[in-house]
Amino acid sequence: MLVSDFDYNLPEERIAKYPPKVRGTTRLCVLRRETGEITDSYYAKLDEWLRPGDVLILNDTKVMQSRLFCELPDGRARELVVLEKHGEEKQRVMYRGKLHEGDVLTVKGSDEKVTVLAILGNGIAEVSGDLQSLAEKYGTVPLPPYLHRDASEADKERYQTVWAKHMGSAAAPTASLNMTDDLLERLRAKGVKVCYLTLHVGLGTFLPIRTDEVEAHKMHSEWFEIPAETVTAIDDAKKSGGRVVALGTTVARTLEYYAKTGLTSGEDDIFIYPGFKFRMVDALVTNFHAPKSTVLMLASAFAGWENLHRAYDHCVEAEYNFLSYGDSMLIC
């Protein structure tokens, strides 16, 4: 398969540059996998589409304020983006501007120093220091570059889920940004079991694929953990006929990696594209994804590319808002 096969027309005006004024007031396109039927709805009505006995699984990672502005001793500016946490590994960053092993940078707004330990290639370096703490004190929200704007004070809240708990992500699990406490309560009241797992989202998920063939792409790894109570809830749902509903591609990847390996923690590098056989996920809530992206390929594998492409064309025509701060889909 060619990466160019997974393309569609996305007008610039359909990309949501800002979150909705009120969280959860976004739209929801419901796509039936078996029939290709498309229904226009609202995210706040997700409880009408799920059933008692379903288990809805959320990613409880917390996004770091991972964009750090620094200076070299001669005053030259450098920008670092703190990458996702991988257990106790040494800290890695993506950097903008030239860096060399041994360079010492000062974090702007402080006297804190960061030393470059190694240049790893592809714009990634290994550095010293407690980068998570520095990011929280002096960093800014790592908004996706396609928004073409700096983060505002409001983004600190809105580029974070309402249940964010475990610090370590370099990007948000975006389908979850539209979820509210009120909707979660209504889902629970209906008999939907709400559970959590942790996957620290990496920027590599959203970087362009640099190969022509899909199969030649090497997926980066991300740290994950699935609690025992979530595993039990999944088993109970499968036995009783309930559906496992993944809130976002990060959850879908983690669950399918678990189904493949039996591992409940570790490094997840699974790459899901059409032809993949889903063993765990029965329904997927996800945002609209950028053309030629790995997350678009995952959604295509789940829905079927023809179904998904037709749904995307419909949503462009119906003026849905796309990408991180945009509207969502339920594929079931």
N, C-alpha and C positions, 0 to 999 in steps of 0.2 A: 504494500500500500504506500502511496505517496502522501507526504504531508500536505501537498497542494490540493489533495482531494477533499480535505476538511476545511473548506473555505466557504464563506457566505458574505453577502453584502451587508456591512454594518455602517450606516451613515454616522458621521461624527455627532450629529445632533441627538442620536439615540443613546449615547453614552451618558450615564448619570454622573455629573461632575460633583454633585453634593448629595448627602443623604436626604431623604424626605424630611419635612419639617417635624413630623411626628413619627416615631419609630413604629413600624408595623402597618402603615397605611399604604403599602405597596400592593401591586397587582400580583396575581398568580395565574399562570397558564397551566392547565391540567392536560397532560398528554397520556392517552391510553396506549400502552405498548402493543397490545394485541391487535387493536383495530385502527390505530392512528388517529382516533377521534380527539379533537381539540376543543377544550372548553375554557372560556375566559371567566376568571373568578378573582378573589382577593386573598392575600396572604392571611388576613385576619379570620378567614373562613376555613382555614386548613382543618379545623376540628370537624367540619362537615364532610371532609373527604377521608378521614381516618376512622377506624372502627374499634369498638371495644375488643380488647385482646391483642391489639397491635402494640409493638414496642417501638418507641421513637428514641433514637440514640443521637446524642449531642456531643460535640467536641468542647471540652471545658478548658482548652488552652487559653492562655492570656497573651495578648500581643505586646511585645516590648516597644517602648518608644525608641526604636532602634536606629534612627538616623542621627548620627553624631557629626558635628562640624568641628574640624581640628585644624591645627597649624603646625607646620614644620618649624624648626628653630629660626629659619630665615624669613618667616612670616607667610610663606606660601600656603594657601588654603587647600585642605584635603577633606573629602567627605567619606565617612565610613558608614556602612549599614551592618549592624550586628546581626549575624545569621542565627538561625534557630538553634536552640539548645540541644545537644546530644549527650545526655548523661553527664559524665564528669570530664568529657574531652576538653582539650585546649580550645580556646575561643577562636572562631573564625569570623572574618568580616569580608564583605565586598567593599571595594574602594574605588574612588574616582580620582584621577590624577596619578602621576607616577609615584611609586613607593619602592624602597629597597630594604633588604634585610638589615636590621640594626637601626633604622630610622626611629626617632623618638618624636611623637606628636603630643601636643598639648590640646586638651579638649577645651573648646571655646567656652568662656564663662566660668572657667575654673583653673586651678593649678594642677589638675590631674594629668598624669602622663600615660601614654600608651606606647609600648615598644613593639616594633614589627619583628617577629621571631623568624618568619619564613614567608616567602612568596610562593604560592601554590599554583599559580597560573589561572587563566580565565578570570582575572580581576579579583581573585580571592587571596587573602593573606591570613596567616596565623599570628595572633598578637597576644601580648601579656595583659594582665589586669582583670578586674572583676567588671566585665563589660555590661552585664545585666544591670548592676547597680549604677554604673555611669550613665547608661542609657536612660534609666528611670529618673535620674537627677538632671541630666543635661540634654537628653535626646528629644527628638520630635517624632511624631507619628509617621511610619513609613508608608505613606500613601502610594498607590500604584502610579507609575510614571505617566500612564495615559491620561490621568486627570489633569496634568499640566498646571498644577498649582501647589503651593506650599500648604502644609497642614495648618489648620486653624485650631483655636482652643476647643471648639465644638467637636473636632475630630477625635480628641482624646477620649470622649465618651462614645461617639457614634461608630468609630472604627474598632469597636470592642463589643463582644456579646454581653448580655445582661447577667450571665452566669460565669463569666471568665474567672478562672481560679488559679491555674498552674502556669506561672510565667515561663515563656520560652519561645513563642512564635515570632517570626519575622514578617508575617502577613496574617490577615484575619481569615477565619473560616466564613466566607462572605454570605453564604446562604442563611447563616444564623443571625446575621445583623438585623434581619427584619423580625425576628422572633421576640415576643414580649412576655412578661410574667403573666399577664392576663390570659393570653392564649395558652400558655403552658398549664395554667390552672384549669381552663376549660377542657383541655385535652385530658388531663388527669381525671376530671369529673366525669368524662365520657367513658372512662375505663381504659384509656391508653396509658401504658406504662412508659414513663420517661426515665431514661438512663443516660449515663455519661461514659465517655472514654477520653483519653488525652492523646492528641497527635500534635506535635510542635511543627507548625506549617513553615516550610522553607520557601525562600524566594525562588528557588529552582523550579518550583511548581509553575511559576508564572513567566519564567524566562522563555524566549523563543527557542524552538527546536532548530538545531543547526545541522540537521541531516535531511537529505531529500526523501529517504525512505523511513517510514514510521518505525519499522522493526529495528532500524539501526540506532535509534535514540536510546541512550542510557539514562534511566531515571535516577535522580539523586535520592539519597536515603533521608528519612525523617524519623525521629524518635517517637515511640508510641507506648501506651500502656492501657490495657483493658481490665478494669476491676472485676473481681470475681462475681459481684452482684449483677453486673451487666451480662457476663457470660451466662449466668443462671437465668436471667430474664429472657435472653435469646433462646436458650434451650426450651424454656417453658412455652414461649410463643410458638416455636416450631412444632412442638408436640400438640399444642391445642388448636392449631390452625390459624394463629395470628400471623401478621406480617411483621417483618423486620424493616423498619423505615429509617433510612439513613438521612440525617439532616446535613447535607453537604457532601462533596466529593472526598473531603478529608476523612470523614467517617466511613464512606463506602470503601475507600482504599484500605483503611485499617481493618475493617471487618472481613474483606476478601483476603487480605494477607493472613489474618487469623484462620480463616477457613482453609487456606492453602497449606499453612505451616503448623497450625496448632499452637503457635506462640502468642502469649498475651502481653509481652513487652519485648522491646528491642528496637532494631532498625528496620524500617519498612521501606523497601525500594520497588514495590510492585508497580508496573506500568500496565494500565488497562486500556485497551483499544479494541475496535471491532474484531470479533472472533473470540473474545474472552467469554468464558462460561461463568456466570455469577452463581455462587453456591450459597450465599448468605443473605444478600440484600434483595428484598422484594419490592420496595418502592424507594424513590429517591427525591428529596427536595433539594433543589439546586438553583443557583443563579444562572443567568445567561453568560456564556463564556466567549472569550476572544477567538477570532478565527485562527485555525492551525495550532491551537494550544492543546496540551496534554489533557487538561480538564474537559475540553470539548470532546476529545476522543473518548474519554471515559463515559461521558453522557451519551455519546453516539453508540458505544458498545452496549449500554443499558437499554436505550430506546430504539436503536436501529437508526443509521445515518439518514435514510430517506424520511422516516418519521420526524426525526429531530430537525432536519433541514427545512422540511415543510412547516413545522411549528415555528422555527426561527423566522422564516419568511413571513408567516402570519403575524408574529409579534412585532416585527419591524413595521409592517403595514398598519397594525393596530396601535402603533406608537407606544409600545412598552419601553421602559427604560432598561438599559443593558449594563452588564459588568458589576463591579463590586458594590456600588451603592444603588443598584437598580432593582428591578422586579425579579420574580422567581418563577420556577416551574415545579410542578409535582409530576413526576413520571411514575406511573403506576400500572 
